[in-house]
């Protein structure tokens, strides 16, 4: 017996405002951004350079289908300085 699954489209929306007193991993300041992961979909904010108190003021949106086979939303604070080659 086959079942029909109705997939309705929805959006996962996350408002990213600011970071406070971020500790630099490399150097004296950070070049930071926020990464948002849901399943195989990834979105990110712009990179705020040379700032330990970054202000992004961005909204990230990811399409979500119901039923969703993923239940983890991952937010990562990333310092782009760590990934730059020297």
N, C-alpha and C positions, 0 to 999 in steps of 0.2 A: 504494500500500500504506500503510495507516495503522498506526502503532505505538501501543501502549498504554504510557503512562508511569505508573508507580506512584509516587505522591507520599506519602512518609512524613513525618510531622510530627516536628520536632525543635525544640529551644530553643537559642538563642545566649544564654549567661548570662555577664554581666560583673560582677565584684565591684569596687565603687568604694570606696576607703577614705578617703584624705586627700590634701591638697595641702600643700606646704611652701614657705614664703617666696615666695608669689605676689606679683608686682609689680603694683601698682594701675595701671589704665589711666586712670581718672578719680577724683580724690579721693585720700584717704590710705589707704583700705582697699579691699577688693573685696567684691562681692556675687556670689559665683561659684556656678556649677553645671556639671555635666558633661552633654553631649548625646551620645547614642549613635545612630548612623545605620547602617542596613543596608537597602540598596535604598530603597524608599519608606516604610519604617517608622522611626519616631523615638521614642525614650524619653529621659527626662532625670531627673536627681536633683533633690532639693529644692534651693532656693537657700539658701546659708549667707551671712548678711549680716554686713557689717563685720568681716571676718576674712581675714587674709593666710595663715593656716594652717587652712583649713577641714577639717572632718571630716564626711564624708558617711555612711560605713558603710552603704551601700546595695547591693542587688543589682538590676541591670537585666536583664530577659529579653525577647527578641524571638523570635517564632515563625519557624522556618526550614523551608522545604519542600525536599525533595531530589527532583530536582536543583534546585540554586539557580542562578539566572541572574545573580547578583551575587556578586562575590568580594571586595568591599571593605567592611571594617568601619571606620567613622570615629568617633573619639572627639574631642570638642571641649571645651576649657575655655573657658567663656564668663563674662564679667563683666557682670552685669545692669545695672550702673551706666551702661554705655556706651549701652544701649538706652532708658534712661529719658528722657522729655522734660523740658525745664526750663521 
